[in-house]
Amino acid sequence: MSPRKAQPKLLLTHRALRDLAEIESYSVQEWGRRAANKYPADIEAALGRLEQATDLLRPELGGHSKLCFYRVNKHLLACDKDTKAIIVLTVIHASRDIPSRLAELEPSLSAEVELLRKQLDHGKSR
């Protein structure tokens, strides 16, 4: 039996968690609780799929080599990916100017990704 390849850890930044809370709040306000419950369930299912099949992530053309995306309904999960982890950076509505939004968030997201990667490396060395 061949050894099983380790699955990368799936992590969400604080920004991604805030995005999800904002999406839920907006959805409740616009369409009611019942309709709003569907969105978090769809995103949770998408995260599960990504954990099992990282090749579902699509790279941004001409962008950073680790930056990739996964579409969930009308939103994109913007992720940083390597062999150890998939880090969901932010959740952006597909109608937005994605490059501008990422540039706006970049300094804090980069710092958080670096911190998460250090925590992963530290955990492995224990």
Backbone bond lengths (Angstrom), bond angles and torsions (degrees), N, CA, C in turn:
res aa  C-N    CA-C-N  psi(-1)  N-CA   C-N-CA  omega(-1)  CA-C   N-CA-C  phi
1 M - - - 1.445 - - 1.531 108.57 -
2 S 1.318 117.53 129.06 1.459 120.30 -179.51 1.524 109.87 -79.35
3 P 1.348 115.98 148.08 1.465 118.33 179.65 1.521 110.49 -65.15
4 R 1.308 114.41 142.02 1.457 120.42 -179.48 1.518 110.79 -79.38
5 K 1.306 115.63 133.74 1.456 120.71 178.37 1.530 108.82 -67.96
6 A 1.324 115.43 132.42 1.462 120.41 -179.71 1.528 109.96 -67.45
7 Q 1.308 115.30 134.68 1.462 120.93 177.04 1.524 108.72 -77.41
8 P 1.323 117.75 138.18 1.464 118.82 175.32 1.524 110.33 -64.95
9 K 1.315 116.00 148.95 1.463 120.43 175.97 1.524 108.21 -72.71
10 L 1.306 115.96 147.47 1.458 121.59 176.50 1.525 107.45 -107.05
11 L 1.324 116.40 120.84 1.457 122.27 -178.12 1.521 109.52 -126.11
12 L 1.322 116.76 149.27 1.455 121.95 176.19 1.521 108.95 -118.72
13 T 1.319 116.63 134.63 1.452 120.32 175.72 1.528 109.17 -73.22
14 H 1.327 114.84 165.86 1.468 119.34 174.58 1.524 109.88 -59.88
15 R 1.329 116.88 -36.90 1.464 121.50 178.80 1.526 110.19 -60.81
16 A 1.327 117.61 -45.52 1.468 120.82 179.67 1.528 110.74 -62.52
17 L 1.328 117.29 -40.60 1.461 120.30 178.35 1.529 111.11 -64.68
18 R 1.335 116.64 -40.11 1.477 119.50 176.20 1.527 110.86 -64.80
19 D 1.333 116.34 -40.66 1.468 119.61 177.92 1.520 110.67 -58.31
20 L 1.318 116.40 -45.08 1.464 120.42 -179.25 1.526 111.25 -63.02
21 A 1.323 117.14 -40.66 1.468 120.50 177.72 1.530 110.74 -64.98
22 E 1.332 116.75 -40.12 1.469 120.75 178.57 1.526 111.36 -66.49
23 I 1.320 116.84 -39.49 1.467 120.89 177.90 1.522 109.83 -62.11
24 E 1.317 115.89 -44.61 1.464 119.60 179.95 1.532 110.72 -63.98
25 S 1.323 117.06 -45.47 1.462 120.96 -179.64 1.532 111.13 -61.36
26 Y 1.317 116.29 -46.12 1.461 120.81 178.79 1.531 110.75 -61.65
27 S 1.324 116.34 -43.30 1.468 120.75 -178.77 1.523 111.42 -63.90
28 V 1.325 117.30 -40.47 1.469 120.72 177.44 1.522 109.58 -62.09
29 Q 1.325 116.05 -45.48 1.461 121.03 -178.83 1.528 111.88 -63.11
30 E 1.330 116.99 -41.37 1.464 121.36 -175.55 1.532 113.88 -83.38
31 W 1.340 117.18 -39.60 1.463 119.80 -171.05 1.523 114.86 -126.41
32 G 1.320 117.56 -2.00 1.448 120.72 179.10 1.528 112.52 92.70
33 R 1.315 114.55 162.79 1.463 122.12 -174.89 1.534 112.14 -59.96
34 R 1.301 117.14 -43.53 1.470 120.27 -175.83 1.536 111.34 -59.85
35 A 1.315 116.41 -48.82 1.468 120.60 179.03 1.530 110.75 -67.56
36 A 1.331 116.07 -36.79 1.465 120.39 -177.74 1.528 112.13 -66.86
37 N 1.307 118.11 -28.80 1.466 120.91 -179.73 1.522 112.41 -65.08
38 K 1.316 116.85 -25.29 1.463 120.65 -178.43 1.528 111.66 -66.80
39 Y 1.319 117.27 -38.90 1.458 120.28 -175.58 1.526 113.09 -62.56
40 P 1.340 119.59 -51.20 1.469 118.69 177.78 1.529 112.44 -59.73
41 A 1.323 116.70 -35.58 1.468 120.11 178.70 1.533 110.31 -65.72
42 D 1.334 116.96 -40.82 1.469 120.77 178.29 1.529 110.83 -64.61
43 I 1.321 116.70 -41.34 1.462 120.58 -179.61 1.529 110.36 -68.69
44 E 1.315 117.03 -41.21 1.471 120.35 177.51 1.525 110.72 -61.31
45 A 1.318 117.05 -41.78 1.470 120.69 177.22 1.527 110.71 -63.79
46 A 1.333 116.70 -39.96 1.470 120.88 178.42 1.523 110.75 -63.23
47 L 1.320 116.95 -41.53 1.467 120.67 178.31 1.530 110.52 -62.07
48 G 1.316 116.43 -39.53 1.469 120.47 176.40 1.521 111.82 -62.88
49 R 1.327 116.28 -41.05 1.473 119.96 177.71 1.526 110.83 -63.31
50 L 1.330 116.61 -42.29 1.465 120.55 -179.47 1.530 111.59 -64.48
51 E 1.316 116.36 -36.76 1.472 119.76 177.93 1.521 110.97 -61.34
52 Q 1.305 116.37 -36.62 1.459 121.44 -177.46 1.527 113.41 -86.41
53 A 1.326 117.10 -26.94 1.470 120.93 -174.57 1.523 109.97 -142.61
54 T 1.320 116.39 83.72 1.467 120.56 -177.51 1.517 112.55 -64.38
55 D 1.318 117.31 -18.93 1.465 119.95 179.56 1.531 112.36 -70.27
56 L 1.323 117.82 -5.74 1.464 120.82 174.69 1.532 111.62 -71.49
57 L 1.321 116.27 -21.44 1.462 120.63 177.81 1.518 109.77 -70.40
58 R 1.317 116.73 138.70 1.460 122.20 -179.18 1.520 109.34 -113.86
59 P 1.330 116.97 131.24 1.469 119.50 179.96 1.518 111.67 -70.65
60 E 1.321 114.97 152.68 1.453 120.77 174.05 1.520 106.85 -81.41
61 L 1.299 116.99 127.64 1.460 120.39 179.82 1.523 110.10 -63.41
62 G 1.318 114.96 128.21 1.455 120.23 177.73 1.515 114.20 73.34
63 G 1.319 117.76 7.12 1.460 120.57 -177.42 1.509 112.84 -99.37
64 H 1.288 115.26 -167.41 1.448 123.52 178.63 1.519 109.31 -60.68
65 S 1.304 117.87 140.39 1.468 121.45 -174.30 1.521 113.85 -61.96
66 K 1.325 117.75 -27.47 1.464 119.87 -179.34 1.526 113.46 -94.35
67 L 1.327 117.50 -11.16 1.455 121.02 -177.10 1.521 109.97 -80.29
68 C 1.334 115.29 125.95 1.458 120.09 179.97 1.531 109.15 -146.95
69 F 1.335 114.53 168.04 1.461 120.32 -171.70 1.525 111.82 -133.87
70 Y 1.324 113.91 154.48 1.455 121.12 172.41 1.524 106.81 -139.27
71 R 1.324 115.97 128.24 1.463 120.94 -177.58 1.526 110.55 -87.87
72 V 1.339 114.75 133.87 1.466 122.64 174.16 1.523 105.76 -130.82
73 N 1.313 116.03 106.84 1.459 121.98 -176.06 1.528 109.33 54.44
74 K 1.329 118.05 -117.57 1.465 120.62 -177.58 1.529 112.68 -99.64
75 H 1.315 116.79 13.06 1.454 121.07 -179.04 1.520 111.11 -119.81
76 L 1.323 114.79 157.00 1.456 121.60 175.10 1.521 108.86 -117.16
77 L 1.323 115.02 133.25 1.453 120.10 170.40 1.522 105.54 -87.34
78 A 1.313 118.17 115.97 1.457 122.42 176.82 1.526 106.47 -92.54
79 C 1.331 115.52 122.46 1.462 120.35 -171.81 1.523 112.40 -128.33
80 D 1.310 114.52 152.62 1.458 123.24 170.04 1.526 104.63 -108.78
81 K 1.324 117.05 132.16 1.464 119.36 -171.54 1.526 110.61 -134.85
82 D 1.325 115.29 137.77 1.453 121.56 166.77 1.524 106.92 -145.86
83 T 1.312 118.15 -169.03 1.463 120.00 -174.79 1.525 113.31 -70.35
84 K 1.333 117.83 -21.70 1.466 121.27 -177.79 1.520 114.14 -92.82
85 A 1.341 116.23 -29.84 1.464 118.13 -171.72 1.523 112.52 -155.39
86 I 1.318 113.06 151.12 1.460 122.47 165.69 1.519 103.91 -112.06
87 I 1.318 115.90 120.59 1.459 120.19 -180.00 1.522 107.84 -112.11
88 V 1.335 115.57 116.06 1.465 120.17 176.65 1.521 106.36 -78.07
89 L 1.325 115.14 113.22 1.456 121.67 -175.41 1.519 112.25 -80.17
90 T 1.325 115.25 -46.74 1.453 121.38 -176.37 1.525 108.82 -160.99
91 V 1.308 115.98 162.99 1.462 122.39 175.95 1.524 105.88 -119.65
92 I 1.338 115.94 117.28 1.462 121.42 -171.93 1.525 110.01 -119.92
93 H 1.319 116.09 136.14 1.460 119.78 174.12 1.521 108.21 -65.31
94 A 1.314 117.26 135.18 1.470 122.65 -174.91 1.525 113.25 -62.76
95 S 1.323 117.97 -19.43 1.467 120.08 -179.79 1.527 112.73 -80.77
96 R 1.325 116.88 -10.73 1.472 120.75 -178.56 1.524 111.33 -78.23
97 D 1.300 115.29 164.52 1.456 122.21 173.92 1.532 106.43 -78.94
98 I 1.313 115.83 93.80 1.471 122.16 -171.81 1.540 111.78 -60.63
99 P 1.337 120.03 -50.88 1.477 118.98 -179.66 1.533 112.96 -57.87
100 S 1.320 117.05 -40.89 1.469 120.11 179.55 1.520 111.17 -65.98
101 R 1.313 116.55 -42.37 1.472 120.43 -179.76 1.525 110.73 -64.23
102 L 1.322 117.30 -42.42 1.460 120.59 178.99 1.527 110.92 -65.52
103 A 1.329 116.69 -40.20 1.465 120.23 178.23 1.522 110.71 -62.80
104 E 1.309 115.68 -37.84 1.466 121.40 178.98 1.533 111.15 -64.55
105 L 1.324 116.55 -38.56 1.460 121.91 -177.29 1.527 113.48 -88.33
106 E 1.315 117.58 -14.79 1.461 123.75 -168.59 1.523 116.04 -49.62
107 P 1.309 120.63 -50.59 1.470 117.21 -175.05 1.532 113.71 -57.78
108 S 1.309 117.14 -46.43 1.468 118.90 -178.26 1.521 111.60 -73.24
109 L 1.338 117.35 -35.02 1.463 119.78 178.66 1.522 111.06 -66.30
110 S 1.322 117.37 -42.04 1.466 120.59 179.05 1.516 110.89 -60.13
111 A 1.314 116.50 -43.18 1.462 120.47 179.45 1.526 110.82 -63.28
112 E 1.317 117.32 -41.83 1.458 120.37 -178.88 1.527 111.43 -68.96
113 V 1.337 117.40 -39.35 1.462 121.11 177.03 1.526 109.60 -61.13
114 E 1.316 116.85 -45.01 1.466 121.00 179.37 1.527 110.67 -59.80
115 L 1.312 117.15 -43.77 1.459 121.89 178.72 1.535 110.77 -62.51
116 L 1.327 117.13 -45.37 1.463 120.98 179.58 1.528 111.25 -62.89
117 R 1.325 117.25 -41.18 1.465 121.09 178.80 1.532 111.00 -64.57
118 K 1.328 117.41 -40.10 1.470 120.84 177.29 1.521 110.41 -63.43
119 Q 1.329 116.42 -40.75 1.466 120.34 179.18 1.538 110.10 -64.13
120 L 1.333 117.36 -39.39 1.466 120.85 177.01 1.522 110.57 -63.51
121 D 1.327 116.64 -46.30 1.468 120.88 179.96 1.521 111.23 -63.47
122 H 1.331 116.19 -41.27 1.457 120.67 178.97 1.529 110.90 -63.93
123 G 1.315 116.20 -40.34 1.465 120.85 178.38 1.509 112.65 -63.52
124 K 1.320 117.92 -35.17 1.464 121.57 179.60 1.515 112.29 -72.39
125 S 1.332 116.92 -29.23 1.450 119.93 -176.85 1.518 112.52 -79.38
126 R 1.303 118.18 -11.21 1.466 122.21 -179.94 1.489 112.15 -77.73
